Amino acid sequence: MSLDTATIRRIASLARIRLEEEEVGRMQAELNGILGWIEQLQSVDTEGVEPMAGGGAVSLRMREDVVTDGGIPEQVLANAPDREGEYFGVPKVVE
């Protein structure tokens, strides 16, 4: 399959890409090259090959969902601009 210049201009219009006249030829060669690669892929024998949805069947390790306070308030608040006890200090915004 080969695309002519009119088709390239139509594709550019649909994609809302402004092509100058000197760019049409280069774009035609690039798109025809891409279509050539697709034709090569279509000629590959895939008989007996199952389709894949991803890189492989990977299952993540599950951990127990436990709420903790972290137990390290000094490290957490070390870079806080202001603190009030073991909490971040923030300016009052509602009067």
C-alpha positions in Angstrom: 0.0 0.0 0.0 1.3 3.4 -0.9 -0.1 6.8 0.0 -0.3 9.6 -2.5 0.3 13.3 -1.8 -3.5 14.0 -1.6 -3.9 11.3 1.1 -1.0 12.8 3.0 -2.6 16.2 2.9 -5.9 14.7 4.1 -4.2 12.9 7.0 -2.4 16.1 8.0 -5.7 18.0 7.9 -7.5 15.4 10.0 -4.6 15.5 12.5 -4.6 19.3 12.4 -1.0 19.3 11.3 0.1 22.1 9.0 2.4 20.8 6.3 4.4 23.1 4.0 4.7 21.9 0.4 8.3 20.8 0.9 7.3 18.7 3.9 4.7 16.7 2.1 7.2 14.5 0.2 9.2 13.7 3.4 6.0 12.9 5.3 4.8 10.7 2.4 8.1 8.7 2.6 7.9 8.3 6.4 4.2 7.2 6.4 4.9 4.8 3.5 7.8 3.4 5.4 5.6 2.8 8.5 3.0 1.1 6.4 5.7 -1.1 4.9 6.7 -2.2 8.4 3.1 -3.0 9.2 2.8 -5.1 6.0 6.0 -7.0 7.1 4.5 -7.7 10.5 1.3 -9.0 8.9 3.3 -11.5 7.0 4.6 -13.1 10.2 3.1 -16.5 11.0 1.4 -16.3 14.4 -0.4 -19.6 14.2 -0.5 -21.2 17.7 0.7 -18.0 19.5 -1.6 -16.8 22.2 -2.2 -13.1 22.4 -0.6 -11.3 25.4 -2.1 -8.4 27.3 1.2 -7.5 28.9 4.8 -8.6 29.5 3.9 -11.7 31.6 1.7 -13.0 34.3 3.2 -11.3 37.4 1.5 -11.3 40.8 2.5 -8.8 43.4 3.2 -9.9 47.0 0.4 -8.8 49.3 1.2 -7.3 52.7 -1.0 -7.0 55.7 -3.0 -3.7 55.7 -2.1 -2.3 59.1 -2.5 1.3 60.2 0.5 2.5 62.3 1.7 5.9 63.4 5.2 5.2 62.1 6.8 5.5 65.5 9.3 8.0 64.3 7.8 11.5 64.9 11.2 13.2 65.4 12.4 12.0 62.0 9.1 12.9 60.3 9.0 16.4 61.8 12.8 17.1 61.4 12.2 19.3 58.3 8.9 20.8 59.4 8.8 24.6 59.1 6.8 24.8 62.3 5.6 22.2 64.8 3.3 21.9 67.7 4.3 18.9 69.8 4.3 15.9 67.6 2.2 17.6 64.9 2.9 20.0 61.9 2.1 23.6 62.8 0.1 25.4 60.2 -1.2 28.9 60.0 -4.8 29.5 60.9 -6.9 30.1 57.8 -10.4 30.3 59.2 -11.3 33.0 61.7 
